[in-house]
Amino acid sequence: MKKVLFAFVASAFVCLNVMAQNTENKAPELEYVMELKVTCDAAFSCGKTSRGERVVIPIIGGTFEGPQIKGVVLSGGADYQYVDAEHGRNEVEAIYCIRTDDGVNIHIRNCGLIVTGKDADGNPQFYFRTAPKFEAPNDSKYNFLNNAIFVCTPGFGQGYISLKIWKVN
């Protein structure tokens, strides 16, 4: 028991020391991971709720590719949104799966915000960012997706939604 306690204390000390060294006001770096091109079916509304109008956008397929990963987006997922039209704000939560070219299934839960409005000069503004969380098999070469924070800049392509994903280092 004493050895386990010592190992824990030593590990905590190392972590605190590393954290102290990283207290500079340096922004994290981003590493490009992939772009998903997600195809969707027509959106439908579940009506107004206490949180806003619930809109569901079924995910029906697509593709993805990055330096270390490539494959298809599986059908059966959806983008669930709470739409607050009065304030120009949508809460986004997309839940879906992808399959790599070598047959590995990976679950994704991608949460974020869409905000529309006007700046101080009255010009239109559009903000759309998400933070995907991955669940990849631990024994796969994609395990790295389980152990990091990711950010996403969504956009719109010809017949698909583009999701460019970066790992926060």
N, C-alpha and C positions, 0 to 999 in steps of 0.2 A: 504494500500500500504506500509506503514511504517513497519507493522508486517512482510509482505512478504520479504521486503528488509532486515530487521533484521535477519529473518530466513536464508536467502541466505548468508549473511555475516557470520553468526555464523557457518553455514555448511561449508563454504569455509575455515574458520579459523580452524575448526576441521580437515578438509582434509589436510591442509598445515601442521598442527602440526603432524599428523600421518606420512605424507611424510617425514618430517624432522627427525622423529624417525627411519625411514626405510632407511636412507642414508648410512648405513654401506655397506661395499663391500661384502655383503652376497648374494650368488647365490640363485635364486628362487628354491623352492622345486617342485618336480613333483609328481603327484598323478595319478596312473594308472586308465584309464577309460574303455578301451575296445580294443579288436582286431577284425578287420574286415578281412574276407577272401573273397576277391572279385574275381569273375570269369569274364573273358573278352572274347570277340570274336576277330577275326583276325584284326590286325591294318591295316589301309589304309592311303595313302598319298593324300593330296590335292595339292601337288606340292610345289615348292619353292616360297616363298613370300619375301617381303622386310625384314621380321624379321627372316627368316629361313624356313626350310621345315615344313609345317603344317602336323602333323600326328594325326590321330584320332583312339582311341582304345575304341570300344563300350563296355560298362559294361552290362553284361547279367544276373547277379545274385550274390549270395553268402550268407554268414551268418556273424553275429557278436555276440560277447558276452563279458560282463564285469561284475564287481561286482554288478552294479545297472541297467544293461540294457542288453537285448538280443533280437535277431530277425533276419530278413533277409534283404539282399541288393536287392532292386528292379531293374528290368531291365529297360532300357531306358536312362540311363545316359551314360557318356563317359569321357574318359581321353583325353584332348586336349593338344598336345605338340608342341612346337616350337623346332625343332631339329637343332642345330648348330654343325654339324659334324666336321667342321674345328677346332673349339675350344673345342670340347668334352663336350658340355653343352646343356641340354634340360631344357626348362621352362615347368613346368607341371601345368595343371589346370584341375582337375577332378570335374565334376558336376554330382551329382546323389542323390538318395533318399534311405532311409532305412525305414523299418517298424518294430516296436517293437512287441514282442510277445503279448502285450496287445492292439495292433491295432493303435498305434500312428505313424504317418508319420513324418519323420524328413528330412529336406533338408540339403545337405552338399556341400560346395565348398572348395576343398582341393588344395591349391597352393603350389608350391615348386620348387626344383631344383634337377636335376641329373647332376653330373659333373664327368667326367672320365679324367684320365691323369696319370702322373708319378710323384713320389716324387723326392727329390733331389738325391736319390741314383738310380733312374731309375725304381723303383718298381711301379707296377700298383696301382692306387688309385681309389676308387669309393665312391662318396658322394651322398646320396639320402635322402633328408629330405623334409617334407611338414608341412604346418600349416593349419589344417582344421578349417572351420567356420561352425557352426551349426545354423539352424533355426528350433527350436522346438516350439510347441504351448505353449504360455504363461501359459495356464491353465492346463498344464500337469506336471507330476512329473519329466519330462525331461527338464523343463525350465532352470535348472542349466547349460545346454549346451549353452544357449544364452549369458551367462554372464561371460565368461572366455576366456582366450587364451589357445589354445591347440597346441601341437607339435606331430609329427608323425614320426616314424621310419619304413619306408616301407621295405619289404623284399619279397622273392619269395618262395612259397610253391609248393607242387605237384598239378599243375593245377590251381593255384590261386595266387593273390598278397596279401600278408599279410600287414595290416596296424595297427601297435600298437600305440595307442593314449594315451597321458598323458595330464592332465590338469596342467598348470603352476600356482603354488600357490605363 
